[in-house]
Amino acid sequence: MRKFFGSKNGFGGVQCHYGERYLQAAMSIELSFGHGQLVVVVLREPRERYWGKLAGLETAGIAIRGFDLSQWEQVLSYVKNGEMGQAPLGTKFFPMHRVESMYVDEAESGVESLCAEFQRRAGIDPLVFLKER
């Protein structure tokens, strides 16, 4: 998960520290989320978490190709047994008012990413699994 720490920069904006880079913003911070990146989207009302490939990020909302993380074990089982067509995979759009947070799927503090776990347990590259059929 990417972490940002903000502090006043003396010009009315916020200076955010990300690794060795500094981002300056008067009203908004540009984040480095890109098309095709593996992400986790946390939603509210109802509270859900989706994992998948980022298909779009706009002010109106977020589109991803993936599935609800509550079905993680079931999806891994389908893929491992060669039944990928049974997995509840789809391209979904979430309006911004439902989005609580989104973070890049990456290893953190010695814990492997969901991508790495998927590849290790299912035996297939998650990007191959997530591609349009």
C-alpha positions in Angstrom: 0.0 0.0 0.0 1.3 3.4 -0.9 1.6 5.8 2.1 1.5 9.6 1.8 2.4 12.0 4.6 1.3 15.6 4.2 2.6 18.8 5.7 2.1 22.5 5.0 4.7 23.8 2.5 4.3 27.5 3.4 2.5 28.3 0.1 -1.0 27.3 1.1 -0.5 23.9 -0.5 0.4 20.5 0.8 3.8 18.9 0.4 3.5 15.1 0.2 6.4 12.8 0.7 6.4 9.6 -1.2 9.7 7.7 -1.0 12.4 10.1 -2.4 9.8 12.2 -4.4 7.9 15.2 -3.3 4.6 16.1 -4.8 3.3 19.7 -4.6 -0.4 20.4 -4.8 -2.5 23.5 -4.1 -5.9 21.7 -4.1 -5.2 18.1 -5.2 -2.5 15.5 -5.3 -1.8 13.5 -8.5 -1.4 9.8 -7.7 0.5 7.4 -9.8 -2.3 4.9 -10.5 -2.1 3.6 -14.1 -4.3 1.6 -16.5 -3.6 -2.1 -16.1 -2.1 -1.8 -12.6 -3.3 -4.4 -10.0 -5.2 -2.6 -7.3 -7.5 -3.2 -4.3 -10.6 -1.0 -4.1 -12.3 -0.6 -0.7 -16.0 0.4 -1.0 -18.6 1.6 1.5 -22.3 1.1 1.8 -22.1 -1.9 1.7 -18.5 -2.4 2.7 -16.7 -4.5 0.1 -13.2 -5.0 -1.3 -12.4 -5.7 -4.9 -9.1 -6.9 -6.4 -8.3 -6.5 -10.1 -6.7 -4.7 -12.9 -7.4 -1.0 -13.1 -9.4 -0.3 -16.3 -10.2 3.4 -15.6 -9.9 6.2 -13.1 -12.0 9.3 -13.5 -13.6 11.9 -11.2 -16.9 10.0 -11.7 -15.5 6.7 -10.4 -13.2 3.7 -10.8 -13.5 0.8 -13.3 -11.7 -2.5 -12.6 -11.6 -6.0 -14.1 -11.6 -8.3 -11.1 -13.7 -9.8 -8.3 -14.9 -9.4 -4.8 -12.2 -10.4 -2.3 -14.7 -12.3 -0.2 -14.6 -14.9 -3.0 -10.7 -15.2 -3.0 -10.5 -18.8 -1.9 -13.2 -19.9 -4.3 -11.6 -18.2 -7.2 -8.2 -19.7 -6.4 -9.8 -23.1 -6.3 -11.5 -22.6 -9.7 -8.3 -21.4 -11.4 -6.1 -24.1 -9.8 -8.5 -26.8 -11.0 -8.6 -25.4 -14.6 -12.2 -24.0 -14.3 -11.4 -20.4 -14.9 -14.7 -19.9 -16.7 -16.5 -20.6 -13.4 -14.8 -17.8 -11.5 -17.0 -14.7 -10.8 -14.8 -12.3 -12.9 -16.1 -9.1 -14.4 -15.5 -5.5 -15.3 -17.1 -3.3 -12.8 -17.6 0.5 -12.4 -17.8 2.0 -8.9 -19.0 5.5 -8.5 -16.7 7.7 -6.5 -19.2 8.2 -3.7 -18.9 4.5 -2.9 -15.1 4.5 -3.0 -13.4 4.6 0.5 -9.9 4.0 -0.7 -7.8 2.3 -3.4 -4.3 1.0 -3.2 -1.8 -0.6 -5.4 -1.4 -4.3 -4.9 2.2 -4.6 -3.8 4.3 -6.4 -1.1 4.5 -4.5 2.2 6.4 -5.2 5.4 7.3 -8.8 4.4 3.8 -9.7 3.3 3.5 -10.7 -0.3 1.1 -9.0 -2.7 -2.2 -10.6 -3.7 -0.7 -10.8 -7.2 2.2 -12.9 -5.9 -0.1 -15.0 -3.7 -2.4 -15.6 -6.7 0.5 -16.7 -8.9 2.0 -19.0 -6.2 -1.3 -20.7 -5.2 -3.1 -20.8 -8.6 -0.1 -21.4 -10.8 -1.0 -18.8 -13.4 -0.1 -15.1 -14.0 -3.0 -13.0 -12.6 -2.8 -10.7 -15.7 -3.5 -13.7 -17.9 -6.5 -14.6 -15.7 -7.8 -11.0 -15.6 -7.6 -10.4 -19.4 -10.8 -9.9 -21.4 -12.2 -13.1 -22.7 
